[in-house]
Amino acid sequence: MDCTGSMGSYIDTARKHIQAIVDEIVTSSNTTVRLALVEYRDHPPQDNTFVTKTYNFTDSVFMMKIWLNAARATGGGDGPEAVAEALFKATKLSWRPEATKITVLISDAPPHGLVPSQDSSFPNGSPTGHDPMKIVRDLAQMGVTLYVIGCEPAILPYKDFFMALDYLAGGQYVPLSRPELLVDVITGGAQEELSIQKFEKLVQAEFQKAIAAGGTVDKQKISQTVYNELVNSGATSTHLLLNNATLEGTTDAAKQIASATSMAEVRLHFHMATAKPYTYPTYVPGHAALYPTYAPGHAYLSGTFAPYPPGYTGKTFPPDLLPTFAPHITPGPGYTYPPGALTGSGGSGTGTGALTGSGGSGSGTGDTYSAVHSGISIDQVDRLVQKVFG
């Protein structure tokens, strides 16, 4: 988990709900759960507190609570963080060979070495030499599935890169617009992975058949063969849904990045994504219409960050707490507020209460996550095949 200054609300959510997360996974999957935690910040001189803190596996939820209670969100530095170190530490945890192994990376910033122009300290990558592209392949070889929870919108320009990481380790990229959704995302993702891991042996068997037959191993053919066999047998699985729809699949750009074996090679392919333009949400005369989707704990108005008012929960403004419109913050160029209330448009998410939020290319304030049980999907089989092949 990223423990730099912008992540406080996510740490708070994990701290408050870790017991509920574990209880839900145990109840729904009839399994035991062991927990570990890797906190990360940045390298000196950007951050002089710590680079990583590692707490190895425990079956005690109480111990996990102690770790999370001690975690603090502070520092950071120049933007990029010690993502590579955190992933490397995950490879050194005491994973049980036969367990279903899942790593959840919660982040809102890229690793060093992805965008040199934004990296004042280590533009060529981690000073330790650890490379995320190699490390995620190591995780996959260990049988560890990687989920990336992208705290949006800050992470949106780097989404394809993080998608590439989880693609290599058979996981999924999950957009997160509000900290309180973290509970549903972690429990739903864990339930999905637990439900499909039992099919990995079938993938491995088809892989061995293909090797024995000689010639080129065709991943797509193996996926289709396994999928057809599972469908014919009536196989079912759990699916993590965003707003009652499956998560966005791996983009073509992410797959191209995943073909790289090092950050140096990634830089040849990577282009920062451009978020769709944001439009102003509902405006109440005499009050500010703030962006609940833009950044945790802050509103974004015409290039200026302003704190949310006291009492704002991330869902709606209480009627008596609508903030007075700040006179020094003005609408974007060419934009004027019409008389009465104005409803903003755009994006995939909508707000509630006094305003309607704009979404852009990621998740929005009206998002909901759920886990449903239904037939196995070809995407789930593809992910298993990708992890087996590496």
C-alpha positions in Angstrom: 0.0 0.0 0.0 1.2 3.5 -0.9 1.6 5.4 2.4 2.4 8.8 1.0 0.5 11.9 1.8 -2.4 11.5 -0.6 -3.4 8.0 0.7 -4.7 8.8 4.2 -8.4 8.1 3.4 -7.6 4.7 1.9 -5.5 3.7 4.9 -8.3 4.8 7.2 -10.8 2.6 5.2 -8.6 -0.4 5.4 -8.0 0.1 9.1 -11.7 0.4 9.9 -12.9 -2.5 7.8 -10.1 -5.2 7.7 -12.2 -7.4 10.0 -15.2 -7.1 7.7 -13.0 -7.8 4.6 -11.7 -11.0 6.2 -15.1 -12.2 7.5 -16.7 -11.7 4.1 -13.9 -13.7 2.3 -14.0 -16.5 4.9 -17.8 -16.8 4.9 -18.2 -16.7 1.1 -15.3 -18.9 0.2 -15.1 -21.3 3.1 -11.4 -20.8 3.4 -8.8 -19.5 5.9 -7.0 -16.2 5.2 -3.5 -15.1 6.0 -2.6 -11.4 5.7 0.6 -9.5 5.1 1.3 -5.8 4.6 3.9 -3.9 2.6 3.9 -0.1 3.1 5.9 2.0 0.7 6.8 5.7 0.2 9.8 6.9 -1.7 13.6 6.9 -1.8 15.8 9.5 -0.2 16.2 12.4 -0.7 12.6 12.7 -1.8 11.4 10.9 1.4 13.7 10.3 4.4 11.2 8.4 6.6 11.3 4.9 5.0 11.2 3.3 1.6 9.3 0.2 2.6 8.0 -1.5 5.7 7.2 -5.2 5.5 5.0 -7.2 7.9 5.0 -10.9 7.0 2.0 -13.2 6.9 -0.2 -13.6 9.9 -3.5 -15.3 10.5 -4.4 -12.7 13.1 -6.7 -10.0 12.0 -5.9 -8.2 15.3 -2.2 -8.1 14.3 -3.2 -6.7 10.9 -5.2 -4.0 12.7 -2.1 -3.1 14.8 -0.1 -2.7 11.6 -2.7 -0.5 9.9 -3.2 1.6 13.1 0.5 2.4 13.0 0.4 3.3 9.3 0.5 7.0 8.5 0.1 8.8 5.2 2.8 11.4 4.8 5.6 12.5 2.6 6.1 11.3 -0.9 8.4 13.6 -2.8 8.4 14.3 -6.6 5.4 12.3 -7.8 6.8 8.8 -8.7 7.0 6.5 -5.7 8.9 3.3 -4.7 6.5 1.0 -6.4 9.3 -1.3 -7.6 10.5 -1.8 -4.0 7.0 -2.7 -2.8 6.5 -5.3 -5.5 10.0 -6.7 -4.7 9.2 -7.0 -1.0 6.0 -8.9 -2.0 8.1 -11.6 -3.6 10.0 -12.1 -0.3 6.9 -12.8 1.8 6.4 -16.4 3.1 3.8 -17.5 0.6 2.4 -21.0 1.1 3.0 -23.1 -2.0 -0.5 -24.5 -2.3 -2.4 -21.4 -1.3 -4.4 -19.1 -3.6 -2.0 -16.2 -3.6 -3.1 -12.6 -4.2 -1.3 -9.3 -4.0 -3.3 -6.1 -4.0 -1.3 -3.0 -5.0 -3.1 0.2 -3.9 -1.5 3.2 -5.7 -2.1 6.7 -7.1 1.3 7.3 -8.5 3.7 5.7 -11.0 7.0 4.1 -10.3 10.3 5.8 -10.9 11.6 5.5 -14.5 8.2 5.5 -16.3 8.1 9.2 -17.3 11.6 10.7 -17.0 10.3 14.3 -17.5 8.3 14.0 -14.3 11.0 12.3 -12.3 13.4 14.7 -10.8 15.3 12.1 -8.7 15.5 8.8 -10.5 14.4 9.2 -14.1 15.9 5.9 -15.2 14.2 3.8 -12.6 14.6 2.6 -9.0 18.1 3.4 -7.5 18.2 -0.2 -6.3 17.9 -1.6 -9.8 14.6 -3.3 -9.1 12.5 -3.4 -12.2 8.7 -3.8 -12.0 8.5 -5.6 -15.3 10.8 -8.4 -14.1 9.3 -8.4 -10.6 5.7 -9.0 -11.8 6.9 -11.9 -13.9 8.6 -13.3 -10.8 5.3 -13.0 -8.9 3.5 -14.8 -11.7 6.0 -17.6 -11.6 5.4 -17.9 -7.9 1.7 -18.3 -8.7 0.8 -14.9 -7.2 -2.0 -13.0 -8.9 -1.6 -9.2 -8.9 -4.6 -6.8 -8.6 -3.9 -3.1 -9.0 -6.4 -0.8 -7.3 -5.9 2.5 -9.1 -6.9 5.5 -7.0 -8.5 7.7 -9.7 -8.2 10.2 -11.2 -4.5 10.7 -10.1 -3.5 7.4 -11.6 -5.4 7.8 -14.9 -2.4 9.0 -17.0 -0.5 5.8 -16.0 -3.4 3.3 -16.2 -2.1 1.4 -19.2 1.2 0.8 -17.4 -0.5 -0.6 -14.3 -2.9 -2.6 -16.5 0.2 -4.2 -18.0 1.5 -5.2 -14.6 -1.6 -6.9 -13.5 -2.0 -8.5 -17.0 1.4 -10.1 -16.6 0.4 -11.6 -13.3 -3.1 -12.7 -14.3 -5.0 -10.1 -12.3 -7.2 -7.1 -13.0 -7.0 -3.3 -12.9 -9.7 -2.0 -10.6 -10.5 1.8 -10.7 -11.4 3.4 -7.4 -13.0 6.8 -7.1 -13.9 6.7 -3.4 -12.0 5.2 -0.5 -15.1 3.6 1.0 -15.4 1.4 -2.1 -12.1 -0.3 -1.1 -13.9 -2.9 1.0 -16.1 -4.2 -1.8 -13.2 -4.2 -4.2 -10.9 -6.3 -2.1 -13.5 -8.8 -1.0 -15.0 -9.1 -4.5 -11.6 -9.5 -6.1 -10.5 -12.1 -3.6 -13.8 -14.0 -4.1 -13.3 -14.0 -7.8 -9.7 -15.3 -7.7 -10.6 -18.0 -5.2 -13.4 -19.1 -7.5 -11.2 -19.5 -10.6 -7.9 -20.8 -9.2 -9.3 -24.3 -9.2 -9.3 -24.2 -13.0 -5.6 -23.4 -13.2 -4.7 -27.1 -13.2 -6.8 -27.6 -16.3 -4.9 -24.7 -18.0 -1.5 -26.3 -17.0 -2.6 -29.6 -18.4 -3.5 -28.1 -21.8 -0.2 -26.3 -21.7 1.7 -29.5 -21.2 -0.3 -31.2 -24.0 0.7 -28.3 -26.3 4.4 -28.7 -25.4 4.3 -32.5 -25.9 2.7 -32.0 -29.3 5.6 -29.8 -30.4 5.5 -26.7 -32.5 4.4 -23.2 -31.3 2.3 -23.0 -28.2 -0.9 -21.0 -29.0 -2.2 -19.2 -25.9 -5.4 -18.2 -27.6 -6.1 -21.7 -28.7 -5.4 -23.0 -25.2 -7.8 -20.4 -23.7 -10.6 -21.3 -26.1 -10.1 -25.1 -25.5 -10.2 -24.7 -21.7 -13.1 -22.3 -21.9 -15.2 -24.6 -24.0 -14.5 -27.5 -21.7 -15.5 -25.5 -18.7 -18.7 -24.2 -20.3 -19.7 -27.7 -21.4 -19.2 -28.9 -17.8 -21.3 -26.1 -16.4 -18.5 -24.4 -14.5 -19.3 -21.2 -12.6 -17.2 -18.5 -10.9 -17.5 -15.3 -9.1 -17.3 -12.0 -11.0 -16.3 -8.6 -9.6 -18.6 -6.1 -11.3 -18.5 -2.3 -11.5 -21.9 -0.8 -11.8 -23.3 -4.3 -12.7 -20.9 -4.6 -15.6 -17.6 -6.5 -15.9 -14.4 -4.6 -15.4 -12.7 -3.0 -18.4 -10.4 -5.5 -20.1 -6.7 -5.0 -20.7 -6.2 -2.3 -23.3 -4.2 -2.9 -26.5 -1.7 -0.3 -25.2 -1.3 -2.2 -21.9 -0.7 -5.4 -23.8 2.0 -3.7 -25.9 3.6 -2.5 -22.7 3.4 -6.0 -21.2 5.6 -7.3 -24.0 8.5 -5.2 -22.6 10.9 -6.9 -20.3 12.3 -3.8 -18.6 11.4 -0.2 -17.7 13.9 1.0 -20.3 11.9 -0.9 -23.0 8.6 0.3 -21.5 9.6 3.9 -22.1 9.8 3.1 -25.8 6.1 2.2 -25.8 4.5 4.2 -23.1 2.4 7.3 -23.7 0.6 9.0 -20.9 -3.1 8.8 -21.3 -5.1 11.9 -21.6 -8.2 12.0 -19.5 -11.4 13.2 -21.1 -12.3 16.8 -20.3 -14.1 17.3 -17.1 -17.3 19.3 -17.1 -18.7 21.3 -14.2 -21.2 19.5 -11.9 -24.5 20.8 -10.6 -24.2 24.5 -9.7 -26.4 25.9 -6.9 -26.5 29.7 -7.1 -24.3 31.2 -4.4 -22.6 28.0 -3.7 -19.6 26.1 -5.2 -20.1 23.0 -7.3 -17.0 20.9 -6.4 -15.5 17.9 -8.1 -16.0 14.9 -5.8 -14.3 12.7 -8.4 -11.1 14.6 -8.9 -9.0 13.8 -5.8 -9.6 12.2 -2.4 -10.4 14.8 0.1 -10.1 17.7 -2.3 -12.1 19.5 -5.0 -10.6 20.6 -8.3 -11.7 23.9 -9.6 -10.0 25.5 -12.6 -6.5 24.3 -11.7 -6.9 25.1 -8.0 -7.2 22.6 -5.2 -9.6 23.5 -2.4 -10.4 21.3 0.7 -13.8 19.7 0.9 -16.0 21.4 3.5 -16.4 19.9 7.0 -19.1 17.2 7.0 -18.6 16.1 3.3 -18.7 12.3 3.3 -17.6 11.6 -0.3 -21.2 10.9 -1.3 -23.2 14.1 -0.8 -23.1 17.6 0.6 -25.5 18.0 3.6 -27.8 20.9 2.6 -26.5 23.1 5.3 -22.9 22.5 4.4 -22.9 23.6 0.8 -19.8 25.8 0.7 -19.9 29.4 -0.2 -18.4 29.9 -3.7 -14.8 30.9 -3.2 -14.4 34.3 -5.0 -10.8 33.6 -6.0 -11.7 30.4 -7.8 -13.4 31.0 -11.2 -14.9 28.6 -13.8 -12.8 27.4 -16.7 -12.1 29.6 -19.7 -15.2 30.5 -21.6 -17.5 29.0 -19.0 -20.3 30.9 -17.4 -22.9 29.8 -15.0 -26.5 30.1 -16.3 -29.3 31.2 -14.0 -30.6 28.5 -11.7 -29.1 25.1 -11.3 -26.8 23.5 -13.9 -26.3 19.8 -14.2 -22.8 18.8 -15.5 -22.3 16.0 -17.9 -19.7 13.6 -19.1 -17.8 10.6 -17.9 -18.9 7.4 -16.4 -19.9 8.4 -12.9 -22.6 10.6 -11.4 -22.7 12.2 -8.0 -25.6 12.4 -5.6 -27.3 14.9 -3.4 -26.6 18.5 -4.3 -24.4 17.8 -7.3 -23.9 15.6 -10.3 -20.2 14.7 -10.7 -18.4 14.4 -14.0 -16.5 11.2 -14.7 -13.9 11.4 -17.4 -12.3 8.1 -18.4 -12.4 6.3 -15.0 -14.8 5.6 -12.2 -17.1 8.1 -10.7 -18.8 9.1 -7.5 -21.9 7.0 -8.1 -20.0 3.8 -8.6 -20.9 0.5 -6.9 -19.0 -2.8 -6.8 -20.6 -6.2 -6.4 -19.6 -9.8 -6.6 -21.9 -12.2 -8.5 -21.8 -15.9 -9.2 -22.4 -17.0 -12.8 -20.8 -18.9 -15.7 -17.1 -18.8 -16.2 -15.9 -16.1 -18.7 -13.4 -16.2 -21.4 -11.6 -13.3 -19.8 -11.1 -15.2 -16.6 -9.6 -18.2 -18.5 -7.4 -15.8 -20.5 -6.0 -14.4 -17.2 -5.2 -17.9 -16.0 -3.5 -18.7 -19.2 -1.5 -15.5 -19.1 -0.3 -16.3 -15.5 0.7 -19.8 -16.4 2.6 -18.7 -19.5 4.2 -15.7 -17.8 
